[in-house]
């Protein structure tokens, strides 16, 4: 019984009078998680302070162009620049246009072996937070049925681009001749 009492007494004595090494080791062990938490908190505070944390998608649609269809061709292409300045991604899910009887479809340019190109219809296109999507004949574009009577160069066509989170965004595109604009 005396052994147990001696051990307990030694343990209590050590706890009451810790040596410097134990204090230093204990302080370092506590300092590491405190430093990591402080750095993480500073990063999160900066992120929140810039207005990016959890902010909704803020989509802006600009630089709309519609190519004047060739004679006897009903389909043409339309292009926009889409910028998402918000803190969340968004997805373009549907496009409509005033004065167009047919459906406006999202398309993507694809390549086959032998450098043959074709359009592939897609259901949606994502725009990441803080990113821009520049539609072009080499990537994503809109396939549009030309109206009757046909458009004239310089005419404005109103489109409504519907985003999954941001809802509808109305934008105008100017009708231009193919080759009058460079997409490079």
N, C-alpha and C positions, 0 to 999 in steps of 0.2 A: 504494500500500500504506500510505503514511503517512496518507492520509485515513481509511482504515478504522481504523487504530490510534488516531488522534485521536478519532474518534467513540466507539470502545469506551472509551477513557480518560475521555471526558466522561460517558458513561453510568455507568461505575463510580463516578466521582466524585459524580454526582447521587444514586446509590443509597446511597452511604456518608454523604452529607451532605444529607438531604432538607430542603427549606425548610419553613417553618411552614404555608404554604398547602397543600402536598401532604399534610402530616401531618393537618391539619384535615379536608381532603376525604376522606382515607382513613379517618379515625376516624368521620366522619359516614356514610360508605358502609357501614361495619361496624356502626354503631349502629342503623340502621333495622331490619335483619333481627333483630338481637339483641332489640330492643324488641318487635317483633311476636311473636317466639317466646316472650318472657317473658309478655306479656299472654295469649297463647293457652294457655301452660302454667298460668298462674294460673286461667284460666277452666275448664280441664279438671280441675285439682285441686279446685276448688270443686264442680264437677259430680260428681266421684267421691266427694268428702267428704260430699255430701248423700245418697249411696247411690242415685243415679239412673242412673249410667252402667252400661249393660249389665245392669241388674238385670232379673230376669224380671217378667212381669206378675203382679200380686197383685190378684186379682179378689175383690170382696166383693159379695154379693147380699143386698139387704135390702128391707123394705117390700113384701112380697108381698101382692097382692090378687087374688081371683078373683070375678068378678061372678056372682051367682046368676042362672042362666038363666031367661028368661021361660017361662011355662007353654007346653008344646008345642014349645019350641025346644031343639034338642039342643046347638047350639054356643054358647059363651060366650067371654069373654076373660079373660086373666090378665095381670098387670102386676108388674114388679119394678123396683127401682132397682139398677143395676149400676155399681160404682165400681172403677176400675183404678188402684190406688195404686202400681203398679210402674213400672219404667223402660222397659217395652216394651209395644207394643200387643197386644191379644188379640182374638179373634173368637169370638163365640157361634155355634156350628155346629149344635147339636142340643139339644132339650129333651124330657124324658120326665116323666111324672107317675105316682105310685103310684095304683092303683085306676082308671086311665083305660084303657079298652080301645082307643080310637082313638089316632091320632097327634096329638101336640101340634105345631102349626106356627108358625113365625115369620111374622108378617104386618106389612104396613106400610099405613097409612092413605094413600089417594091421592084426589085431587080431579079431577073432570071438569069440562068447561065447563058452566055453568049451576048450579054449586055442588053437583053430584051427587058423593057420596062412595062409595068402595068399598075393600075390602081387597084387597091384592095379596100373595100368598105370596112370601116371600124365603128364600134359602138360608142366609144368615148376616147377622150385624150386627157391625161392628167397634166396639171400645171403645179409644180412644187412650190412651196412657200418661198418667197423671195426670188423666184425664177421667172423666165420669160419664154414663151413659145412663139417663134416666128414661123408662121405658115409659109410654105413655098411649094413649087412644083416638084421639089426634090424630097419632100417630107410629108407633113400633114397639110391637107387643104380641104376645101369644101367643093363638092360637086353640085352644080346648080343647073336646073333646066331653064333655058332662056325663055322669056315671055314672048307672046305675039301681040302686038308688033314688037320687033326687036329693040333692044336698048340702043342708045346713041352714045358715042364717046363723050365723057364728061358728066353723064347722067349719074345721079346718086341713088343707090339702092339701100334700103333699110333692112338690116338683119337683126334678129333677136337670138343671142347666144345664151343658152340656158345651162347654168352650172349647178352641180349637185348641191353644194352648200350655199353658194352666193346668190342663187336664183337667176332670173333673166337679166341680161345686159343688152341694151340696144346700141347698135353701132351702124355707121354708114360706110358704104364702100363706093368708090368712084369707078365707073366703067372706063377701062383703058384698052388700047389695042395690044394684042400679043406682041411681044418684042419691044414695046415702048418702055418697059420697066425691067430692070435687072434684079434678079433674086440672089445674086452672089454676095 
